[in-house]
Amino acid sequence: MERMLKGKSIVLGVSGGIAAFKAASVASALTKKGAQVHVIMTESAQKFITPLTFQSLTKHPVVTDIFIEPDPSELAHIALADQADLIVVAPTTANVIGKVAHGISDDMLTTTIMASKAPVLFALAMNVNMFENPIVQENVEYLQSKGYLFAEPQEGLLACGWTGKGRLMEPEDLVAYIEGFFAQGSVESGKKDLLGLRLLITAGTNVEALDPVRLVTNRATGRMGYAVAEAAVARGAEVTLVTGPTQLDLPTGLAAVERINTGLEMYEAVMKHFSESDVYIGAAAVSDYRPKETHKQKLKKSDGPLLVEFVRNPDIIATCGEKRAPHQVLIGFAAETENVLENARGKLIRKKCDLFVANDVTQQGAGFGVDTNIVTFVSHEGDESLPMLPKSEVANRILDKMLQLREGRFVK
């Protein structure tokens, strides 16, 4: 992965939070991996850590004032904006998010962000109550809709004394995220290595109706499955996506889309397309059970407990394992909370798959509704653990592994 950063120009913006000291480790690691790191510090950031620290680590002058131009032949914020391959703001405070969301550029950092066409990654860090404030959340959602990237804050004891979601992503994880960003770009600009392959991918959640009002579902958002579908299309595959309910926009370029709600509907859609597919990737969080009876009228409250009988839904990937043709590759997902690898290995064998992508959904940065994941590939050849990466990069790693499996089995 180091080659992904060699020669890349990264503008590291440091804003005024206690986590500013962690930005020094980020700057150091990126520099050691061959990136050219140019640091911009806000006035508040300089209260926590000095510019000299970053200058010593990066061997580049640190920009701190919009009215001071180190080189009179150019405007610093324009020069940095033009040369950046990526702008990373770590830590990103609520103040910076609010400014950028509303087009305010009153210091060197926000001015450079506004003047640049480079991707921008905000690594959030703030008090948990600030992070959960509806205004901050609206600003984050707005910027995401405009294409800005976010490294979610981690949960733990905060400097203010509160415990909750607000810690800056650990430096090594943030560096891995950045490496994943550039790795994804290298795939997108490379050859179409999936041309001629037909992929069937499931994504999202299922919803099982209890009555006309109440539903039984899970926390899946579809981000991982959609990332796989998008990456596969970019690499030339013919992709059929079977998707449960989600708030995400469909990837462009899909060959076919099946929108479903229930586990039975997903089963039927997969069976419809499976025989025509070269690869099946089951990234959806399929309902294992459904209510035995769906009531036609809303269930009314009573003094006693509500007892609901559930029945098993068909196991989609196990059924595919029984029906598979010799040329087909099967990849499943194991979202676990304990004994992660043991459970995934058991599923790999029982369901006759080639690969399981296992993760512990209780880990920060690996659960539902976030842009990162921490997974282990469990295959018959052994296990391979990945660091925290953007789901877009995890998607490409899955596709790389799929190609290796195909080559190993069918091209010997």
KESE-705349 format. One record per residue (C-alpha): z, y, x; residue in three letters; residue number from 1. Coordinates in steps of 0.25 Angstrom, whole numbers. Example, Ala and Ser with C-alpha at 12.3 -4.5 7.8 and 13.67 -1.06 7.14 Angstrom:
2
{{31; -18; 49}; 'Ala'; 1};
{{29; -4; 55}; 'Ser'; 2};
This chain:
412
{{0; 0; 0}; 'Met'; 1};
{{2; 10; 12}; 'Glu'; 2};
{{-13; 11; 13}; 'Arg'; 3};
{{-13; 17; -1}; 'Met'; 4};
{{-5; 29; 4}; 'Leu'; 5};
{{-12; 31; 18}; 'Lys'; 6};
{{-18; 45; 18}; 'Gly'; 7};
{{-14; 49; 4}; 'Lys'; 8};
{{-10; 63; 2}; 'Ser'; 9};
{{3; 63; -7}; 'Ile'; 10};
{{9; 76; -11}; 'Val'; 11};
{{24; 73; -13}; 'Leu'; 12};
{{31; 83; -22}; 'Gly'; 13};
{{46; 84; -21}; 'Val'; 14};
{{53; 91; -33}; 'Ser'; 15};
{{68; 95; -34}; 'Gly'; 16};
{{76; 82; -37}; 'Gly'; 17};
{{87; 75; -30}; 'Ile'; 18};
{{77; 63; -28}; 'Ala'; 19};
{{69; 73; -19}; 'Ala'; 20};
{{75; 65; -7}; 'Phe'; 21};
{{68; 53; -11}; 'Lys'; 22};
{{54; 60; -9}; 'Ala'; 23};
{{57; 60; 6}; 'Ala'; 24};
{{56; 45; 6}; 'Ser'; 25};
{{43; 45; -3}; 'Val'; 26};
{{37; 55; 7}; 'Ala'; 27};
{{41; 47; 19}; 'Ser'; 28};
{{36; 34; 13}; 'Ala'; 29};
{{22; 40; 8}; 'Leu'; 30};
{{20; 46; 22}; 'Thr'; 31};
{{23; 33; 29}; 'Lys'; 32};
{{13; 26; 21}; 'Lys'; 33};
{{2; 36; 25}; 'Gly'; 34};
{{2; 46; 14}; 'Ala'; 35};
{{1; 61; 17}; 'Gln'; 36};
{{13; 67; 10}; 'Val'; 37};
{{14; 81; 7}; 'His'; 38};
{{27; 86; 0}; 'Val'; 39};
{{29; 97; -9}; 'Ile'; 40};
{{43; 101; -12}; 'Met'; 41};
{{48; 109; -24}; 'Thr'; 42};
{{59; 120; -21}; 'Glu'; 43};
{{69; 111; -28}; 'Ser'; 44};
{{66; 99; -20}; 'Ala'; 45};
{{69; 106; -7}; 'Gln'; 46};
{{84; 107; -12}; 'Lys'; 47};
{{85; 92; -11}; 'Phe'; 48};
{{76; 89; 2}; 'Ile'; 49};
{{70; 97; 12}; 'Thr'; 50};
{{55; 99; 15}; 'Pro'; 51};
{{57; 95; 29}; 'Leu'; 52};
{{60; 81; 25}; 'Thr'; 53};
{{47; 79; 19}; 'Phe'; 54};
{{39; 86; 30}; 'Gln'; 55};
{{46; 77; 40}; 'Ser'; 56};
{{42; 65; 32}; 'Leu'; 57};
{{28; 68; 28}; 'Thr'; 58};
{{24; 77; 40}; 'Lys'; 59};
{{18; 87; 31}; 'His'; 60};
{{23; 101; 27}; 'Pro'; 61};
{{31; 101; 14}; 'Val'; 62};
{{26; 111; 3}; 'Val'; 63};
{{38; 118; -4}; 'Thr'; 64};
{{33; 132; -9}; 'Asp'; 65};
{{20; 136; -16}; 'Ile'; 66};
{{20; 149; -9}; 'Phe'; 67};
{{20; 144; 5}; 'Ile'; 68};
{{7; 139; 10}; 'Glu'; 69};
{{8; 130; 23}; 'Pro'; 70};
{{-7; 132; 25}; 'Asp'; 71};
{{-13; 145; 22}; 'Pro'; 72};
{{-26; 139; 21}; 'Ser'; 73};
{{-23; 131; 8}; 'Glu'; 74};
{{-14; 132; -4}; 'Leu'; 75};
{{-4; 121; -2}; 'Ala'; 76};
{{-3; 116; -16}; 'His'; 77};
{{-18; 115; -18}; 'Ile'; 78};
{{-20; 108; -4}; 'Ala'; 79};
{{-9; 98; -8}; 'Leu'; 80};
{{-14; 96; -22}; 'Ala'; 81};
{{-28; 93; -17}; 'Asp'; 82};
{{-25; 83; -6}; 'Gln'; 83};
{{-15; 75; -14}; 'Ala'; 84};
{{-18; 61; -18}; 'Asp'; 85};
{{-5; 60; -25}; 'Leu'; 86};
{{6; 70; -29}; 'Ile'; 87};
{{20; 63; -30}; 'Val'; 88};
{{32; 71; -35}; 'Val'; 89};
{{45; 65; -31}; 'Ala'; 90};
{{54; 68; -37}; 'Pro'; 91};
{{48; 74; -49}; 'Thr'; 92};
{{58; 82; -57}; 'Thr'; 93};
{{58; 86; -72}; 'Ala'; 94};
{{54; 100; -67}; 'Asn'; 95};
{{42; 96; -60}; 'Val'; 96};
{{37; 87; -72}; 'Ile'; 97};
{{39; 99; -81}; 'Gly'; 98};
{{32; 108; -72}; 'Lys'; 99};
{{20; 99; -71}; 'Val'; 100};
{{19; 95; -85}; 'Ala'; 101};
{{18; 110; -89}; 'His'; 102};
{{9; 114; -78}; 'Gly'; 103};
{{19; 123; -71}; 'Ile'; 104};
{{16; 124; -56}; 'Ser'; 105};
{{26; 133; -49}; 'Asp'; 106};
{{29; 126; -36}; 'Asp'; 107};
{{21; 119; -25}; 'Met'; 108};
{{23; 105; -32}; 'Leu'; 109};
{{19; 108; -46}; 'Thr'; 110};
{{7; 117; -41}; 'Thr'; 111};
{{2; 106; -32}; 'Thr'; 112};
{{3; 96; -44}; 'Ile'; 113};
{{-5; 105; -53}; 'Met'; 114};
{{-15; 108; -42}; 'Ala'; 115};
{{-18; 93; -39}; 'Ser'; 116};
{{-27; 83; -45}; 'Lys'; 117};
{{-19; 72; -38}; 'Ala'; 118};
{{-11; 62; -46}; 'Pro'; 119};
{{4; 66; -47}; 'Val'; 120};
{{15; 56; -47}; 'Leu'; 121};
{{29; 61; -52}; 'Phe'; 122};
{{41; 53; -47}; 'Ala'; 123};
{{51; 57; -57}; 'Leu'; 124};
{{66; 60; -54}; 'Ala'; 125};
{{76; 67; -62}; 'Met'; 126};
{{89; 66; -71}; 'Asn'; 127};
{{87; 55; -81}; 'Val'; 128};
{{90; 65; -93}; 'Asn'; 129};
{{79; 74; -87}; 'Met'; 130};
{{69; 63; -86}; 'Phe'; 131};
{{72; 58; -100}; 'Glu'; 132};
{{71; 73; -106}; 'Asn'; 133};
{{60; 73; -116}; 'Pro'; 134};
{{53; 85; -109}; 'Ile'; 135};
{{52; 78; -96}; 'Val'; 136};
{{47; 65; -102}; 'Gln'; 137};
{{36; 73; -110}; 'Glu'; 138};
{{32; 80; -97}; 'Asn'; 139};
{{31; 66; -90}; 'Val'; 140};
{{23; 61; -101}; 'Glu'; 141};
{{14; 73; -101}; 'Tyr'; 142};
{{11; 72; -86}; 'Leu'; 143};
{{9; 57; -87}; 'Gln'; 144};
{{-2; 60; -98}; 'Ser'; 145};
{{-8; 69; -88}; 'Lys'; 146};
{{-9; 58; -77}; 'Gly'; 147};
{{3; 62; -69}; 'Tyr'; 148};
{{10; 50; -63}; 'Leu'; 149};
{{25; 47; -64}; 'Phe'; 150};
{{35; 38; -56}; 'Ala'; 151};
{{46; 36; -66}; 'Glu'; 152};
{{60; 39; -62}; 'Pro'; 153};
{{70; 27; -59}; 'Gln'; 154};
{{83; 24; -66}; 'Glu'; 155};
{{96; 25; -59}; 'Gly'; 156};
{{108; 34; -55}; 'Leu'; 157};
{{103; 48; -53}; 'Leu'; 158};
{{107; 59; -44}; 'Ala'; 159};
{{113; 67; -56}; 'Cys'; 160};
{{122; 56; -59}; 'Gly'; 161};
{{114; 51; -71}; 'Trp'; 162};
{{109; 37; -72}; 'Thr'; 163};
{{95; 35; -78}; 'Gly'; 164};
{{80; 36; -75}; 'Lys'; 165};
{{78; 48; -65}; 'Gly'; 166};
{{78; 43; -51}; 'Arg'; 167};
{{66; 45; -42}; 'Leu'; 168};
{{58; 32; -40}; 'Met'; 169};
{{62; 27; -26}; 'Glu'; 170};
{{53; 32; -15}; 'Pro'; 171};
{{48; 18; -11}; 'Glu'; 172};
{{44; 15; -26}; 'Asp'; 173};
{{38; 29; -27}; 'Leu'; 174};
{{29; 27; -14}; 'Val'; 175};
{{25; 13; -20}; 'Ala'; 176};
{{21; 20; -33}; 'Tyr'; 177};
{{13; 30; -25}; 'Ile'; 178};
{{6; 19; -17}; 'Glu'; 179};
{{3; 12; -30}; 'Gly'; 180};
{{-4; 25; -35}; 'Phe'; 181};
{{-13; 25; -23}; 'Phe'; 182};
{{-15; 10; -24}; 'Ala'; 183};
{{-20; 11; -38}; 'Gln'; 184};
{{-29; 22; -34}; 'Gly'; 185};
{{-36; 14; -23}; 'Ser'; 186};
{{-38; 3; -34}; 'Val'; 187};
{{-44; 12; -44}; 'Glu'; 188};
{{-54; 18; -33}; 'Ser'; 189};
{{-57; 4; -28}; 'Gly'; 190};
{{-67; -7; -32}; 'Lys'; 191};
{{-67; -13; -46}; 'Lys'; 192};
{{-61; -26; -42}; 'Asp'; 193};
{{-59; -31; -56}; 'Leu'; 194};
{{-73; -30; -61}; 'Leu'; 195};
{{-77; -42; -69}; 'Gly'; 196};
{{-63; -46; -73}; 'Leu'; 197};
{{-58; -46; -87}; 'Arg'; 198};
{{-43; -42; -88}; 'Leu'; 199};
{{-35; -44; -101}; 'Leu'; 200};
{{-22; -36; -100}; 'Ile'; 201};
{{-11; -34; -110}; 'Thr'; 202};
{{-2; -22; -110}; 'Ala'; 203};
{{9; -15; -118}; 'Gly'; 204};
{{20; -20; -127}; 'Thr'; 205};
{{20; -28; -140}; 'Asn'; 206};
{{26; -23; -153}; 'Val'; 207};
{{31; -33; -163}; 'Glu'; 208};
{{34; -28; -177}; 'Ala'; 209};
{{47; -31; -184}; 'Leu'; 210};
{{44; -23; -196}; 'Asp'; 211};
{{35; -11; -200}; 'Pro'; 212};
{{45; -2; -192}; 'Val'; 213};
{{51; -10; -180}; 'Arg'; 214};
{{44; -16; -168}; 'Leu'; 215};
{{48; -26; -157}; 'Val'; 216};
{{42; -22; -144}; 'Thr'; 217};
{{45; -20; -129}; 'Asn'; 218};
{{45; -9; -118}; 'Arg'; 219};
{{31; -11; -113}; 'Ala'; 220};
{{22; 1; -112}; 'Thr'; 221};
{{9; -5; -107}; 'Gly'; 222};
{{9; 3; -94}; 'Arg'; 223};
{{7; -9; -85}; 'Met'; 224};
{{-3; -16; -93}; 'Gly'; 225};
{{-11; -3; -95}; 'Tyr'; 226};
{{-10; -1; -80}; 'Ala'; 227};
{{-16; -15; -77}; 'Val'; 228};
{{-27; -13; -87}; 'Ala'; 229};
{{-31; 1; -81}; 'Glu'; 230};
{{-31; -4; -67}; 'Ala'; 231};
{{-40; -16; -71}; 'Ala'; 232};
{{-50; -7; -78}; 'Val'; 233};
{{-50; 2; -66}; 'Ala'; 234};
{{-53; -10; -57}; 'Arg'; 235};
{{-65; -15; -65}; 'Gly'; 236};
{{-59; -25; -75}; 'Ala'; 237};
{{-63; -28; -89}; 'Glu'; 238};
{{-49; -26; -96}; 'Val'; 239};
{{-45; -30; -110}; 'Thr'; 240};
{{-31; -23; -113}; 'Leu'; 241};
{{-22; -29; -124}; 'Val'; 242};
{{-12; -18; -126}; 'Thr'; 243};
{{1; -17; -135}; 'Gly'; 244};
{{6; -4; -140}; 'Pro'; 245};
{{7; 7; -129}; 'Thr'; 246};
{{6; 22; -127}; 'Gln'; 247};
{{-3; 21; -115}; 'Leu'; 248};
{{-18; 25; -115}; 'Asp'; 249};
{{-27; 13; -114}; 'Leu'; 250};
{{-34; 11; -100}; 'Pro'; 251};
{{-48; 15; -100}; 'Thr'; 252};
{{-59; 6; -98}; 'Gly'; 253};
{{-53; -7; -105}; 'Leu'; 254};
{{-63; -17; -110}; 'Ala'; 255};
{{-55; -20; -122}; 'Ala'; 256};
{{-41; -16; -128}; 'Val'; 257};
{{-33; -24; -138}; 'Glu'; 258};
{{-21; -16; -144}; 'Arg'; 259};
{{-10; -25; -150}; 'Ile'; 260};
{{4; -24; -154}; 'Asn'; 261};
{{11; -37; -155}; 'Thr'; 262};
{{12; -49; -146}; 'Gly'; 263};
{{4; -58; -155}; 'Leu'; 264};
{{-7; -47; -155}; 'Glu'; 265};
{{-7; -47; -140}; 'Met'; 266};
{{-8; -62; -139}; 'Tyr'; 267};
{{-20; -62; -148}; 'Glu'; 268};
{{-27; -51; -140}; 'Ala'; 269};
{{-25; -58; -127}; 'Val'; 270};
{{-30; -71; -132}; 'Met'; 271};
{{-42; -64; -137}; 'Lys'; 272};
{{-46; -59; -123}; 'His'; 273};
{{-39; -68; -114}; 'Phe'; 274};
{{-50; -79; -112}; 'Ser'; 275};
{{-60; -68; -108}; 'Glu'; 276};
{{-51; -62; -97}; 'Ser'; 277};
{{-50; -65; -82}; 'Asp'; 278};
{{-36; -59; -81}; 'Val'; 279};
{{-25; -57; -91}; 'Tyr'; 280};
{{-14; -48; -87}; 'Ile'; 281};
{{-2; -48; -97}; 'Gly'; 282};
{{5; -35; -95}; 'Ala'; 283};
{{9; -33; -109}; 'Ala'; 284};
{{24; -34; -113}; 'Ala'; 285};
{{21; -45; -124}; 'Val'; 286};
{{31; -47; -135}; 'Ser'; 287};
{{37; -61; -133}; 'Asp'; 288};
{{43; -61; -147}; 'Tyr'; 289};
{{39; -55; -161}; 'Arg'; 290};
{{47; -54; -174}; 'Pro'; 291};
{{45; -67; -182}; 'Lys'; 292};
{{43; -58; -194}; 'Glu'; 293};
{{38; -44; -195}; 'Thr'; 294};
{{44; -38; -208}; 'His'; 295};
{{35; -30; -217}; 'Lys'; 296};
{{46; -20; -221}; 'Gln'; 297};
{{56; -13; -212}; 'Lys'; 298};
{{68; -21; -209}; 'Leu'; 299};
{{80; -14; -215}; 'Lys'; 300};
{{93; -12; -208}; 'Lys'; 301};
{{105; -21; -212}; 'Ser'; 302};
{{119; -23; -208}; 'Asp'; 303};
{{116; -36; -200}; 'Gly'; 304};
{{108; -38; -188}; 'Pro'; 305};
{{93; -39; -188}; 'Leu'; 306};
{{88; -53; -184}; 'Leu'; 307};
{{73; -54; -180}; 'Val'; 308};
{{67; -67; -176}; 'Glu'; 309};
{{56; -67; -165}; 'Phe'; 310};
{{45; -76; -162}; 'Val'; 311};
{{38; -78; -149}; 'Arg'; 312};
{{25; -71; -147}; 'Asn'; 313};
{{14; -79; -139}; 'Pro'; 314};
{{15; -78; -124}; 'Asp'; 315};
{{2; -72; -121}; 'Ile'; 316};
{{1; -74; -106}; 'Ile'; 317};
{{6; -88; -107}; 'Ala'; 318};
{{-5; -91; -117}; 'Thr'; 319};
{{-15; -85; -107}; 'Cys'; 320};
{{-10; -94; -96}; 'Gly'; 321};
{{-12; -106; -105}; 'Glu'; 322};
{{-26; -102; -109}; 'Lys'; 323};
{{-31; -96; -95}; 'Arg'; 324};
{{-44; -100; -89}; 'Ala'; 325};
{{-44; -103; -74}; 'Pro'; 326};
{{-50; -89; -71}; 'His'; 327};
{{-40; -81; -78}; 'Gln'; 328};
{{-29; -73; -71}; 'Val'; 329};
{{-16; -71; -79}; 'Leu'; 330};
{{-6; -60; -76}; 'Ile'; 331};
{{7; -58; -84}; 'Gly'; 332};
{{19; -48; -83}; 'Phe'; 333};
{{33; -51; -83}; 'Ala'; 334};
{{42; -40; -87}; 'Ala'; 335};
{{56; -45; -84}; 'Glu'; 336};
{{71; -40; -83}; 'Thr'; 337};
{{77; -51; -74}; 'Glu'; 338};
{{72; -63; -66}; 'Asn'; 339};
{{59; -56; -65}; 'Val'; 340};
{{51; -64; -55}; 'Leu'; 341};
{{57; -78; -60}; 'Glu'; 342};
{{53; -74; -74}; 'Asn'; 343};
{{39; -70; -69}; 'Ala'; 344};
{{37; -83; -61}; 'Arg'; 345};
{{40; -91; -73}; 'Gly'; 346};
{{30; -84; -82}; 'Lys'; 347};
{{20; -85; -71}; 'Leu'; 348};
{{21; -100; -72}; 'Ile'; 349};
{{23; -102; -87}; 'Arg'; 350};
{{12; -93; -91}; 'Lys'; 351};
{{2; -98; -81}; 'Lys'; 352};
{{-1; -84; -75}; 'Cys'; 353};
{{-6; -80; -62}; 'Asp'; 354};
{{3; -68; -60}; 'Leu'; 355};
{{15; -61; -67}; 'Phe'; 356};
{{19; -47; -65}; 'Val'; 357};
{{34; -46; -65}; 'Ala'; 358};
{{43; -34; -66}; 'Asn'; 359};
{{57; -31; -69}; 'Asp'; 360};
{{56; -21; -81}; 'Val'; 361};
{{71; -16; -78}; 'Thr'; 362};
{{67; -10; -65}; 'Gln'; 363};
{{64; 5; -64}; 'Gln'; 364};
{{49; 7; -63}; 'Gly'; 365};
{{45; -7; -68}; 'Ala'; 366};
{{48; -7; -83}; 'Gly'; 367};
{{41; -2; -95}; 'Phe'; 368};
{{35; 12; -97}; 'Gly'; 369};
{{35; 16; -82}; 'Val'; 370};
{{23; 18; -73}; 'Asp'; 371};
{{28; 9; -62}; 'Thr'; 372};
{{31; -6; -61}; 'Asn'; 373};
{{38; -15; -51}; 'Ile'; 374};
{{31; -29; -52}; 'Val'; 375};
{{31; -42; -45}; 'Thr'; 376};
{{18; -51; -45}; 'Phe'; 377};
{{23; -65; -48}; 'Val'; 378};
{{11; -75; -45}; 'Ser'; 379};
{{10; -90; -41}; 'His'; 380};
{{8; -85; -27}; 'Glu'; 381};
{{22; -78; -27}; 'Gly'; 382};
{{28; -64; -30}; 'Asp'; 383};
{{23; -50; -26}; 'Glu'; 384};
{{32; -38; -29}; 'Ser'; 385};
{{27; -24; -30}; 'Leu'; 386};
{{35; -11; -29}; 'Pro'; 387};
{{35; -1; -40}; 'Met'; 388};
{{21; 3; -42}; 'Leu'; 389};
{{14; 11; -53}; 'Pro'; 390};
{{9; 2; -64}; 'Lys'; 391};
{{-5; 6; -61}; 'Ser'; 392};
{{-3; 0; -47}; 'Glu'; 393};
{{4; -12; -52}; 'Val'; 394};
{{-8; -14; -61}; 'Ala'; 395};
{{-17; -14; -49}; 'Asn'; 396};
{{-8; -24; -41}; 'Arg'; 397};
{{-9; -33; -53}; 'Ile'; 398};
{{-24; -33; -53}; 'Leu'; 399};
{{-24; -35; -38}; 'Asp'; 400};
{{-16; -47; -40}; 'Lys'; 401};
{{-24; -52; -51}; 'Met'; 402};
{{-37; -52; -42}; 'Leu'; 403};
{{-29; -59; -31}; 'Gln'; 404};
{{-25; -70; -41}; 'Leu'; 405};
{{-40; -71; -46}; 'Arg'; 406};
{{-45; -72; -31}; 'Glu'; 407};
{{-35; -82; -28}; 'Gly'; 408};
{{-37; -91; -39}; 'Arg'; 409};
{{-52; -90; -42}; 'Phe'; 410};
{{-59; -86; -29}; 'Val'; 411};
{{-54; -95; -19}; 'Lys'; 412};
